[in-house]
Amino acid sequence: MTQMRLHLSFPEERVREPIVYEICRTFPVVVNIRRADISENSGWMELEMDGELADIERTVVYLRDRGVIVAPLEKSILEG
């Protein structure tokens, strides 16, 4: 099992979409929102994501394909 901390930045056209809900339903990962700031025009979120590394990587690809900017936070991968 792997845990990764990610910083997500949402462009205006994605702010109102339920992206966290979608990834929880689509991928076998557990998401914990650590911090977030969402407004009408933009937003960002820090997530902890737990799961198999391959599933986390597929989730990141999905987010990027949706226009979300994804950046790992320092020391973000913890394998257990």
PDB file of N, CA, C and O in Angstrom:
ATOM      1  N   MET A   1       0.851  -1.180   0.000  1.00  0.00           N
ATOM      2  CA  MET A   1       0.000   0.000   0.000  1.00  0.00           C
ATOM      3  C   MET A   1       0.893   1.237   0.000  1.00  0.00           C
ATOM      4  O   MET A   1       1.919   1.277   0.680  1.00  0.00           O
ATOM      5  N   THR A   2       0.497   2.228  -0.758  1.00  0.00           N
ATOM      6  CA  THR A   2       1.261   3.461  -0.901  1.00  0.00           C
ATOM      7  C   THR A   2       0.391   4.643  -0.526  1.00  0.00           C
ATOM      8  O   THR A   2      -0.815   4.642  -0.777  1.00  0.00           O
ATOM      9  N   GLN A   3       1.001   5.651   0.073  1.00  0.00           N
ATOM     10  CA  GLN A   3       0.304   6.905   0.332  1.00  0.00           C
ATOM     11  C   GLN A   3       1.062   8.010  -0.373  1.00  0.00           C
ATOM     12  O   GLN A   3       2.285   8.104  -0.273  1.00  0.00           O
ATOM     13  N   MET A   4       0.321   8.850  -1.092  1.00  0.00           N
ATOM     14  CA  MET A   4       0.930   9.962  -1.810  1.00  0.00           C
ATOM     15  C   MET A   4       0.185  11.237  -1.466  1.00  0.00           C
ATOM     16  O   MET A   4      -1.043  11.244  -1.391  1.00  0.00           O
ATOM     17  N   ARG A   5       0.926  12.316  -1.257  1.00  0.00           N
ATOM     18  CA  ARG A   5       0.317  13.631  -1.014  1.00  0.00           C
ATOM     19  C   ARG A   5       0.450  14.448  -2.284  1.00  0.00           C
ATOM     20  O   ARG A   5       1.533  14.553  -2.860  1.00  0.00           O
ATOM     21  N   LEU A   6      -0.664  15.026  -2.715  1.00  0.00           N
ATOM     22  CA  LEU A   6      -0.716  15.748  -3.981  1.00  0.00           C
ATOM     23  C   LEU A   6      -1.332  17.124  -3.801  1.00  0.00           C
ATOM     24  O   LEU A   6      -2.204  17.328  -2.957  1.00  0.00           O
ATOM     25  N   HIS A   7      -0.862  18.063  -4.612  1.00  0.00           N
ATOM     26  CA  HIS A   7      -1.478  19.389  -4.687  1.00  0.00           C
ATOM     27  C   HIS A   7      -2.194  19.469  -6.028  1.00  0.00           C
ATOM     28  O   HIS A   7      -1.571  19.294  -7.076  1.00  0.00           O
ATOM     29  N   LEU A   8      -3.501  19.733  -6.003  1.00  0.00           N
ATOM     30  CA  LEU A   8      -4.300  19.849  -7.214  1.00  0.00           C
ATOM     31  C   LEU A   8      -4.712  21.299  -7.409  1.00  0.00           C
ATOM     32  O   LEU A   8      -5.136  21.959  -6.461  1.00  0.00           O
ATOM     33  N   SER A   9      -4.588  21.800  -8.640  1.00  0.00           N
ATOM     34  CA  SER A   9      -5.063  23.137  -8.995  1.00  0.00           C
ATOM     35  C   SER A   9      -6.131  22.980 -10.063  1.00  0.00           C
ATOM     36  O   SER A   9      -5.914  22.335 -11.089  1.00  0.00           O
ATOM     37  N   PHE A  10      -7.290  23.580  -9.807  1.00  0.00           N
ATOM     38  CA  PHE A  10      -8.432  23.431 -10.701  1.00  0.00           C
ATOM     39  C   PHE A  10      -8.631  24.691 -11.539  1.00  0.00           C
ATOM     40  O   PHE A  10      -8.725  25.789 -10.991  1.00  0.00           O
ATOM     41  N   PRO A  11      -8.697  24.543 -12.865  1.00  0.00           N
ATOM     42  CA  PRO A  11      -9.037  25.698 -13.691  1.00  0.00           C
ATOM     43  C   PRO A  11     -10.526  26.025 -13.537  1.00  0.00           C
ATOM     44  O   PRO A  11     -11.305  25.204 -13.052  1.00  0.00           O
ATOM     45  N   GLU A  12     -10.900  27.211 -13.947  1.00  0.00           N
ATOM     46  CA  GLU A  12     -12.273  27.684 -13.757  1.00  0.00           C
ATOM     47  C   GLU A  12     -13.322  26.713 -14.297  1.00  0.00           C
ATOM     48  O   GLU A  12     -14.361  26.516 -13.665  1.00  0.00           O
ATOM     49  N   GLU A  13     -13.068  26.110 -15.443  1.00  0.00           N
ATOM     50  CA  GLU A  13     -14.076  25.221 -16.042  1.00  0.00           C
ATOM     51  C   GLU A  13     -14.237  23.893 -15.302  1.00  0.00           C
ATOM     52  O   GLU A  13     -15.162  23.138 -15.600  1.00  0.00           O
ATOM     53  N   ARG A  14     -13.360  23.594 -14.346  1.00  0.00           N
ATOM     54  CA  ARG A  14     -13.448  22.330 -13.591  1.00  0.00           C
ATOM     55  C   ARG A  14     -13.871  22.517 -12.133  1.00  0.00           C
ATOM     56  O   ARG A  14     -14.118  21.534 -11.434  1.00  0.00           O
ATOM     57  N   VAL A  15     -13.956  23.757 -11.668  1.00  0.00           N
ATOM     58  CA  VAL A  15     -14.206  24.014 -10.248  1.00  0.00           C
ATOM     59  C   VAL A  15     -15.525  23.412  -9.771  1.00  0.00           C
ATOM     60  O   VAL A  15     -15.589  22.899  -8.654  1.00  0.00           O
ATOM     61  N   ARG A  16     -16.556  23.459 -10.571  1.00  0.00           N
ATOM     62  CA  ARG A  16     -17.870  23.005 -10.138  1.00  0.00           C
ATOM     63  C   ARG A  16     -18.114  21.504 -10.371  1.00  0.00           C
ATOM     64  O   ARG A  16     -19.180  20.993 -10.027  1.00  0.00           O
ATOM     65  N   GLU A  17     -17.149  20.808 -10.944  1.00  0.00           N
ATOM     66  CA  GLU A  17     -17.308  19.377 -11.206  1.00  0.00           C
ATOM     67  C   GLU A  17     -16.945  18.558  -9.958  1.00  0.00           C
ATOM     68  O   GLU A  17     -16.036  18.931  -9.216  1.00  0.00           O
ATOM     69  N   PRO A  18     -17.642  17.459  -9.732  1.00  0.00           N
ATOM     70  CA  PRO A  18     -17.370  16.617  -8.556  1.00  0.00           C
ATOM     71  C   PRO A  18     -16.204  15.652  -8.802  1.00  0.00           C
ATOM     72  O   PRO A  18     -16.388  14.435  -8.783  1.00  0.00           O
ATOM     73  N   ILE A  19     -15.024  16.193  -9.030  1.00  0.00           N
ATOM     74  CA  ILE A  19     -13.884  15.371  -9.435  1.00  0.00           C
ATOM     75  C   ILE A  19     -13.448  14.401  -8.341  1.00  0.00           C
ATOM     76  O   ILE A  19     -13.106  13.259  -8.649  1.00  0.00           O
ATOM     77  N   VAL A  20     -13.448  14.812  -7.083  1.00  0.00           N
ATOM     78  CA  VAL A  20     -13.056  13.900  -5.999  1.00  0.00           C
ATOM     79  C   VAL A  20     -14.044  12.734  -5.927  1.00  0.00           C
ATOM     80  O   VAL A  20     -13.635  11.584  -5.762  1.00  0.00           O
ATOM     81  N   TYR A  21     -15.323  13.021  -6.047  1.00  0.00           N
ATOM     82  CA  TYR A  21     -16.345  11.971  -6.079  1.00  0.00           C
ATOM     83  C   TYR A  21     -16.079  11.010  -7.236  1.00  0.00           C
ATOM     84  O   TYR A  21     -16.146   9.793  -7.064  1.00  0.00           O
ATOM     85  N   GLU A  22     -15.779  11.555  -8.408  1.00  0.00           N
ATOM     86  CA  GLU A  22     -15.548  10.727  -9.587  1.00  0.00           C
ATOM     87  C   GLU A  22     -14.345   9.804  -9.413  1.00  0.00           C
ATOM     88  O   GLU A  22     -14.407   8.634  -9.793  1.00  0.00           O
ATOM     89  N   ILE A  23     -13.247  10.314  -8.844  1.00  0.00           N
ATOM     90  CA  ILE A  23     -12.081   9.439  -8.698  1.00  0.00           C
ATOM     91  C   ILE A  23     -12.323   8.363  -7.639  1.00  0.00           C
ATOM     92  O   ILE A  23     -11.819   7.247  -7.765  1.00  0.00           O
ATOM     93  N   CYS A  24     -13.089   8.691  -6.601  1.00  0.00           N
ATOM     94  CA  CYS A  24     -13.398   7.682  -5.576  1.00  0.00           C
ATOM     95  C   CYS A  24     -14.288   6.568  -6.130  1.00  0.00           C
ATOM     96  O   CYS A  24     -14.188   5.420  -5.696  1.00  0.00           O
ATOM     97  N   ARG A  25     -15.138   6.896  -7.066  1.00  0.00           N
ATOM     98  CA  ARG A  25     -16.010   5.883  -7.678  1.00  0.00           C
ATOM     99  C   ARG A  25     -15.308   5.101  -8.780  1.00  0.00           C
ATOM    100  O   ARG A  25     -15.659   3.951  -9.042  1.00  0.00           O
ATOM    101  N   THR A  26     -14.315   5.718  -9.433  1.00  0.00           N
ATOM    102  CA  THR A  26     -13.683   5.110 -10.599  1.00  0.00           C
ATOM    103  C   THR A  26     -12.448   4.290 -10.252  1.00  0.00           C
ATOM    104  O   THR A  26     -12.180   3.279 -10.901  1.00  0.00           O
ATOM    105  N   PHE A  27     -11.693   4.707  -9.242  1.00  0.00           N
ATOM    106  CA  PHE A  27     -10.416   4.071  -8.926  1.00  0.00           C
ATOM    107  C   PHE A  27     -10.421   3.530  -7.494  1.00  0.00           C
ATOM    108  O   PHE A  27     -11.051   4.112  -6.610  1.00  0.00           O
ATOM    109  N   PRO A  28      -9.713   2.410  -7.265  1.00  0.00           N
ATOM    110  CA  PRO A  28      -9.656   1.845  -5.910  1.00  0.00           C
ATOM    111  C   PRO A  28      -8.621   2.573  -5.045  1.00  0.00           C
ATOM    112  O   PRO A  28      -7.616   1.994  -4.633  1.00  0.00           O
ATOM    113  N   VAL A  29      -8.890   3.847  -4.783  1.00  0.00           N
ATOM    114  CA  VAL A  29      -8.016   4.654  -3.929  1.00  0.00           C
ATOM    115  C   VAL A  29      -8.860   5.286  -2.831  1.00  0.00           C
ATOM    116  O   VAL A  29     -10.062   5.496  -2.992  1.00  0.00           O
ATOM    117  N   VAL A  30      -8.209   5.583  -1.718  1.00  0.00           N
ATOM    118  CA  VAL A  30      -8.855   6.283  -0.610  1.00  0.00           C
ATOM    119  C   VAL A  30      -8.297   7.697  -0.597  1.00  0.00           C
ATOM    120  O   VAL A  30      -7.082   7.895  -0.576  1.00  0.00           O
ATOM    121  N   VAL A  31      -9.195   8.681  -0.610  1.00  0.00           N
ATOM    122  CA  VAL A  31      -8.798  10.080  -0.689  1.00  0.00           C
ATOM    123  C   VAL A  31      -9.135  10.781   0.618  1.00  0.00           C
ATOM    124  O   VAL A  31     -10.234  10.635   1.153  1.00  0.00           O
ATOM    125  N   ASN A  32      -8.170  11.544   1.124  1.00  0.00           N
ATOM    126  CA  ASN A  32      -8.374  12.348   2.320  1.00  0.00           C
ATOM    127  C   ASN A  32      -8.007  13.788   1.959  1.00  0.00           C
ATOM    128  O   ASN A  32      -6.852  14.069   1.638  1.00  0.00           O
ATOM    129  N   ILE A  33      -8.974  14.696   2.009  1.00  0.00           N
ATOM    130  CA  ILE A  33      -8.712  16.102   1.722  1.00  0.00           C
ATOM    131  C   ILE A  33      -8.074  16.727   2.961  1.00  0.00           C
ATOM    132  O   ILE A  33      -8.682  16.764   4.031  1.00  0.00           O
ATOM    133  N   ARG A  34      -6.849  17.214   2.806  1.00  0.00           N
ATOM    134  CA  ARG A  34      -6.117  17.795   3.934  1.00  0.00           C
ATOM    135  C   ARG A  34      -6.321  19.303   4.033  1.00  0.00           C
ATOM    136  O   ARG A  34      -6.462  19.840   5.131  1.00  0.00           O
ATOM    137  N   ARG A  35      -6.337  19.982   2.899  1.00  0.00           N
ATOM    138  CA  ARG A  35      -6.563  21.431   2.845  1.00  0.00           C
ATOM    139  C   ARG A  35      -7.171  21.738   1.491  1.00  0.00           C
ATOM    140  O   ARG A  35      -6.945  21.018   0.518  1.00  0.00           O
ATOM    141  N   ALA A  36      -7.953  22.821   1.433  1.00  0.00           N
ATOM    142  CA  ALA A  36      -8.538  23.214   0.153  1.00  0.00           C
ATOM    143  C   ALA A  36      -8.995  24.661   0.217  1.00  0.00           C
ATOM    144  O   ALA A  36      -9.312  25.193   1.281  1.00  0.00           O
ATOM    145  N   ASP A  37      -9.019  25.273  -0.943  1.00  0.00           N
ATOM    146  CA  ASP A  37      -9.570  26.617  -1.098  1.00  0.00           C
ATOM    147  C   ASP A  37     -10.206  26.659  -2.489  1.00  0.00           C
ATOM    148  O   ASP A  37      -9.510  26.657  -3.505  1.00  0.00           O
ATOM    149  N   ILE A  38     -11.518  26.697  -2.514  1.00  0.00           N
ATOM    150  CA  ILE A  38     -12.267  26.663  -3.770  1.00  0.00           C
ATOM    151  C   ILE A  38     -13.134  27.912  -3.848  1.00  0.00           C
ATOM    152  O   ILE A  38     -13.840  28.249  -2.898  1.00  0.00           O
ATOM    153  N   SER A  39     -13.075  28.597  -4.992  1.00  0.00           N
ATOM    154  CA  SER A  39     -13.933  29.755  -5.225  1.00  0.00           C
ATOM    155  C   SER A  39     -14.686  29.537  -6.535  1.00  0.00           C
ATOM    156  O   SER A  39     -14.595  28.466  -7.134  1.00  0.00           O
ATOM    157  N   GLU A  40     -15.411  30.529  -6.970  1.00  0.00           N
ATOM    158  CA  GLU A  40     -16.157  30.415  -8.222  1.00  0.00           C
ATOM    159  C   GLU A  40     -15.237  30.298  -9.434  1.00  0.00           C
ATOM    160  O   GLU A  40     -15.598  29.666 -10.427  1.00  0.00           O
ATOM    161  N   ASN A  41     -14.049  30.903  -9.361  1.00  0.00           N
ATOM    162  CA  ASN A  41     -13.179  30.989 -10.533  1.00  0.00           C
ATOM    163  C   ASN A  41     -11.999  30.030 -10.538  1.00  0.00           C
ATOM    164  O   ASN A  41     -11.459  29.724 -11.601  1.00  0.00           O
ATOM    165  N   SER A  42     -11.597  29.559  -9.388  1.00  0.00           N
ATOM    166  CA  SER A  42     -10.436  28.676  -9.327  1.00  0.00           C
ATOM    167  C   SER A  42     -10.450  27.929  -8.012  1.00  0.00           C
ATOM    168  O   SER A  42     -11.294  28.175  -7.149  1.00  0.00           O
ATOM    169  N   GLY A  43      -9.516  27.021  -7.868  1.00  0.00           N
ATOM    170  CA  GLY A  43      -9.419  26.304  -6.607  1.00  0.00           C
ATOM    171  C   GLY A  43      -8.177  25.449  -6.548  1.00  0.00           C
ATOM    172  O   GLY A  43      -7.581  25.113  -7.572  1.00  0.00           O
ATOM    173  N   TRP A  44      -7.799  25.103  -5.342  1.00  0.00           N
ATOM    174  CA  TRP A  44      -6.699  24.178  -5.127  1.00  0.00           C
ATOM    175  C   TRP A  44      -7.064  23.264  -3.962  1.00  0.00           C
ATOM    176  O   TRP A  44      -7.928  23.576  -3.143  1.00  0.00           O
ATOM    177  N   MET A  45      -6.379  22.132  -3.919  1.00  0.00           N
ATOM    178  CA  MET A  45      -6.667  21.144  -2.889  1.00  0.00           C
ATOM    179  C   MET A  45      -5.403  20.333  -2.626  1.00  0.00           C
ATOM    180  O   MET A  45      -4.669  19.991  -3.552  1.00  0.00           O
ATOM    181  N   GLU A  46      -5.161  20.031  -1.359  1.00  0.00           N
ATOM    182  CA  GLU A  46      -4.104  19.090  -0.998  1.00  0.00           C
ATOM    183  C   GLU A  46      -4.774  17.798  -0.567  1.00  0.00           C
ATOM    184  O   GLU A  46      -5.624  17.787   0.324  1.00  0.00           O
ATOM    185  N   LEU A  47      -4.379  16.712  -1.212  1.00  0.00           N
ATOM    186  CA  LEU A  47      -4.970  15.397  -0.949  1.00  0.00           C
ATOM    187  C   LEU A  47      -3.918  14.418  -0.471  1.00  0.00           C
ATOM    188  O   LEU A  47      -2.756  14.489  -0.871  1.00  0.00           O
ATOM    189  N   GLU A  48      -4.333  13.509   0.385  1.00  0.00           N
ATOM    190  CA  GLU A  48      -3.580  12.282   0.632  1.00  0.00           C
ATOM    191  C   GLU A  48      -4.341  11.200  -0.105  1.00  0.00           C
ATOM    192  O   GLU A  48      -5.561  11.086   0.018  1.00  0.00           O
ATOM    193  N   MET A  49      -3.617  10.414  -0.864  1.00  0.00           N
ATOM    194  CA  MET A  49      -4.252   9.344  -1.617  1.00  0.00           C
ATOM    195  C   MET A  49      -3.578   8.034  -1.241  1.00  0.00           C
ATOM    196  O   MET A  49      -2.361   7.900  -1.367  1.00  0.00           O
ATOM    197  N   ASP A  50      -4.365   7.064  -0.780  1.00  0.00           N
ATOM    198  CA  ASP A  50      -3.860   5.752  -0.391  1.00  0.00           C
ATOM    199  C   ASP A  50      -4.330   4.716  -1.396  1.00  0.00           C
ATOM    200  O   ASP A  50      -5.471   4.760  -1.858  1.00  0.00           O
ATOM    201  N   GLY A  51      -3.446   3.782  -1.733  1.00  0.00           N
ATOM    202  CA  GLY A  51      -3.801   2.701  -2.636  1.00  0.00           C
ATOM    203  C   GLY A  51      -2.546   2.083  -3.220  1.00  0.00           C
ATOM    204  O   GLY A  51      -1.430   2.406  -2.815  1.00  0.00           O
ATOM    205  N   GLU A  52      -2.744   1.198  -4.167  1.00  0.00           N
ATOM    206  CA  GLU A  52      -1.610   0.625  -4.881  1.00  0.00           C
ATOM    207  C   GLU A  52      -1.013   1.714  -5.772  1.00  0.00           C
ATOM    208  O   GLU A  52      -1.744   2.534  -6.327  1.00  0.00           O
ATOM    209  N   LEU A  53       0.313   1.722  -5.907  1.00  0.00           N
ATOM    210  CA  LEU A  53       0.985   2.764  -6.670  1.00  0.00           C
ATOM    211  C   LEU A  53       0.432   2.875  -8.090  1.00  0.00           C
ATOM    212  O   LEU A  53       0.229   3.983  -8.587  1.00  0.00           O
ATOM    213  N   ALA A  54       0.188   1.749  -8.742  1.00  0.00           N
ATOM    214  CA  ALA A  54      -0.345   1.780 -10.115  1.00  0.00           C
ATOM    215  C   ALA A  54      -1.712   2.452 -10.166  1.00  0.00           C
ATOM    216  O   ALA A  54      -2.004   3.181 -11.114  1.00  0.00           O
ATOM    217  N   ASP A  55      -2.551   2.219  -9.162  1.00  0.00           N
ATOM    218  CA  ASP A  55      -3.879   2.847  -9.126  1.00  0.00           C
ATOM    219  C   ASP A  55      -3.774   4.350  -8.884  1.00  0.00           C
ATOM    220  O   ASP A  55      -4.528   5.127  -9.470  1.00  0.00           O
ATOM    221  N   ILE A  56      -2.843   4.763  -8.023  1.00  0.00           N
ATOM    222  CA  ILE A  56      -2.625   6.194  -7.783  1.00  0.00           C
ATOM    223  C   ILE A  56      -2.125   6.859  -9.060  1.00  0.00           C
ATOM    224  O   ILE A  56      -2.576   7.947  -9.417  1.00  0.00           O
ATOM    225  N   GLU A  57      -1.199   6.207  -9.742  1.00  0.00           N
ATOM    226  CA  GLU A  57      -0.676   6.771 -10.991  1.00  0.00           C
ATOM    227  C   GLU A  57      -1.777   6.899 -12.045  1.00  0.00           C
ATOM    228  O   GLU A  57      -1.825   7.898 -12.763  1.00  0.00           O
ATOM    229  N   ARG A  58      -2.656   5.911 -12.147  1.00  0.00           N
ATOM    230  CA  ARG A  58      -3.776   6.000 -13.103  1.00  0.00           C
ATOM    231  C   ARG A  58      -4.718   7.131 -12.717  1.00  0.00           C
ATOM    232  O   ARG A  58      -5.264   7.807 -13.589  1.00  0.00           O
ATOM    233  N   THR A  59      -4.912   7.342 -11.437  1.00  0.00           N
ATOM    234  CA  THR A  59      -5.760   8.440 -10.967  1.00  0.00           C
ATOM    235  C   THR A  59      -5.155   9.787 -11.338  1.00  0.00           C
ATOM    236  O   THR A  59      -5.872  10.694 -11.759  1.00  0.00           O
ATOM    237  N   VAL A  60      -3.849   9.923 -11.184  1.00  0.00           N
ATOM    238  CA  VAL A  60      -3.170  11.170 -11.544  1.00  0.00           C
ATOM    239  C   VAL A  60      -3.306  11.434 -13.047  1.00  0.00           C
ATOM    240  O   VAL A  60      -3.552  12.571 -13.450  1.00  0.00           O
ATOM    241  N   VAL A  61      -3.153  10.417 -13.864  1.00  0.00           N
ATOM    242  CA  VAL A  61      -3.325  10.575 -15.313  1.00  0.00           C
ATOM    243  C   VAL A  61      -4.749  11.034 -15.620  1.00  0.00           C
ATOM    244  O   VAL A  61      -4.952  11.927 -16.442  1.00  0.00           O
ATOM    245  N   TYR A  62      -5.725  10.429 -14.965  1.00  0.00           N
ATOM    246  CA  TYR A  62      -7.127  10.815 -15.147  1.00  0.00           C
ATOM    247  C   TYR A  62      -7.340  12.290 -14.801  1.00  0.00           C
ATOM    248  O   TYR A  62      -7.983  13.020 -15.555  1.00  0.00           O
ATOM    249  N   LEU A  63      -6.805  12.722 -13.674  1.00  0.00           N
ATOM    250  CA  LEU A  63      -6.947  14.118 -13.258  1.00  0.00           C
ATOM    251  C   LEU A  63      -6.317  15.062 -14.278  1.00  0.00           C
ATOM    252  O   LEU A  63      -6.916  16.069 -14.656  1.00  0.00           O
ATOM    253  N   ARG A  64      -5.117  14.733 -14.714  1.00  0.00           N
ATOM    254  CA  ARG A  64      -4.438  15.588 -15.700  1.00  0.00           C
ATOM    255  C   ARG A  64      -5.202  15.623 -17.016  1.00  0.00           C
ATOM    256  O   ARG A  64      -5.283  16.672 -17.656  1.00  0.00           O
ATOM    257  N   ASP A  65      -5.759  14.500 -17.426  1.00  0.00           N
ATOM    258  CA  ASP A  65      -6.569  14.462 -18.641  1.00  0.00           C
ATOM    259  C   ASP A  65      -7.798  15.355 -18.528  1.00  0.00           C
ATOM    260  O   ASP A  65      -8.304  15.849 -19.536  1.00  0.00           O
ATOM    261  N   ARG A  66      -8.277  15.563 -17.308  1.00  0.00           N
ATOM    262  CA  ARG A  66      -9.443  16.435 -17.065  1.00  0.00           C
ATOM    263  C   ARG A  66      -9.053  17.909 -16.947  1.00  0.00           C
ATOM    264  O   ARG A  66      -9.923  18.757 -16.751  1.00  0.00           O
ATOM    265  N   GLY A  67      -7.765  18.228 -17.064  1.00  0.00           N
ATOM    266  CA  GLY A  67      -7.319  19.612 -16.995  1.00  0.00           C
ATOM    267  C   GLY A  67      -6.883  20.065 -15.620  1.00  0.00           C
ATOM    268  O   GLY A  67      -6.594  21.245 -15.419  1.00  0.00           O
ATOM    269  N   VAL A  68      -6.832  19.147 -14.671  1.00  0.00           N
ATOM    270  CA  VAL A  68      -6.387  19.481 -13.315  1.00  0.00           C
ATOM    271  C   VAL A  68      -4.856  19.436 -13.289  1.00  0.00           C
ATOM    272  O   VAL A  68      -4.248  18.494 -13.798  1.00  0.00           O
ATOM    273  N   ILE A  69      -4.245  20.453 -12.698  1.00  0.00           N
ATOM    274  CA  ILE A  69      -2.787  20.468 -12.548  1.00  0.00           C
ATOM    275  C   ILE A  69      -2.455  19.713 -11.272  1.00  0.00           C
ATOM    276  O   ILE A  69      -2.925  20.064 -10.189  1.00  0.00           O
ATOM    277  N   VAL A  70      -1.642  18.673 -11.408  1.00  0.00           N
ATOM    278  CA  VAL A  70      -1.307  17.802 -10.277  1.00  0.00           C
ATOM    279  C   VAL A  70       0.195  17.886 -10.015  1.00  0.00           C
ATOM    280  O   VAL A  70       1.006  17.696 -10.921  1.00  0.00           O
ATOM    281  N   ALA A  71       0.549  18.172  -8.772  1.00  0.00           N
ATOM    282  CA  ALA A  71       1.958  18.211  -8.373  1.00  0.00           C
ATOM    283  C   ALA A  71       2.121  17.448  -7.071  1.00  0.00           C
ATOM    284  O   ALA A  71       1.346  17.653  -6.136  1.00  0.00           O
ATOM    285  N   PRO A  72       3.109  16.575  -6.992  1.00  0.00           N
ATOM    286  CA  PRO A  72       3.357  15.889  -5.722  1.00  0.00           C
ATOM    287  C   PRO A  72       3.904  16.873  -4.700  1.00  0.00           C
ATOM    288  O   PRO A  72       4.651  17.789  -5.043  1.00  0.00           O
ATOM    289  N   LEU A  73       3.529  16.678  -3.450  1.00  0.00           N
ATOM    290  CA  LEU A  73       4.100  17.466  -2.363  1.00  0.00           C
ATOM    291  C   LEU A  73       5.395  16.817  -1.918  1.00  0.00           C
ATOM    292  O   LEU A  73       5.564  15.611  -2.098  1.00  0.00           O
ATOM    293  N   GLU A  74       6.305  17.568  -1.349  1.00  0.00           N
ATOM    294  CA  GLU A  74       7.587  17.032  -0.916  1.00  0.00           C
ATOM    295  C   GLU A  74       7.402  15.822  -0.023  1.00  0.00           C
ATOM    296  O   GLU A  74       6.488  15.777   0.800  1.00  0.00           O
ATOM    297  N   LYS A  75       8.273  14.847  -0.190  1.00  0.00           N
ATOM    298  CA  LYS A  75       8.234  13.619   0.610  1.00  0.00           C
ATOM    299  C   LYS A  75       6.821  13.034   0.611  1.00  0.00           C
ATOM    300  O   LYS A  75       6.278  12.681   1.657  1.00  0.00           O
ATOM    301  N   SER A  76       6.242  12.942  -0.590  1.00  0.00           N
ATOM    302  CA  SER A  76       4.836  12.590  -0.665  1.00  0.00           C
ATOM    303  C   SER A  76       4.562  11.097  -0.712  1.00  0.00           C
ATOM    304  O   SER A  76       3.437  10.683  -0.429  1.00  0.00           O
ATOM    305  N   ILE A  77       5.537  10.278  -1.057  1.00  0.00           N
ATOM    306  CA  ILE A  77       5.262   8.845  -1.184  1.00  0.00           C
ATOM    307  C   ILE A  77       5.752   8.120   0.061  1.00  0.00           C
ATOM    308  O   ILE A  77       6.933   8.163   0.404  1.00  0.00           O
ATOM    309  N   LEU A  78       4.818   7.457   0.725  1.00  0.00           N
ATOM    310  CA  LEU A  78       5.118   6.657   1.910  1.00  0.00           C
ATOM    311  C   LEU A  78       4.608   5.253   1.636  1.00  0.00           C
ATOM    312  O   LEU A  78       3.401   5.046   1.509  1.00  0.00           O
ATOM    313  N   GLU A  79       5.502   4.298   1.543  1.00  0.00           N
ATOM    314  CA  GLU A  79       5.076   2.932   1.279  1.00  0.00           C
ATOM    315  C   GLU A  79       5.018   2.174   2.583  1.00  0.00           C
ATOM    316  O   GLU A  79       5.894   2.297   3.439  1.00  0.00           O
ATOM    317  N   GLY A  80       3.964   1.386   2.715  1.00  0.00           N
ATOM    318  CA  GLY A  80       3.794   0.636   3.945  1.00  0.00           C
ATOM    319  C   GLY A  80       3.667  -0.825   3.714  1.00  0.00           C
ATOM    320  O   GLY A  80       3.516  -1.590   4.667  1.00  0.00           O
TER     321      GLY A  80
END
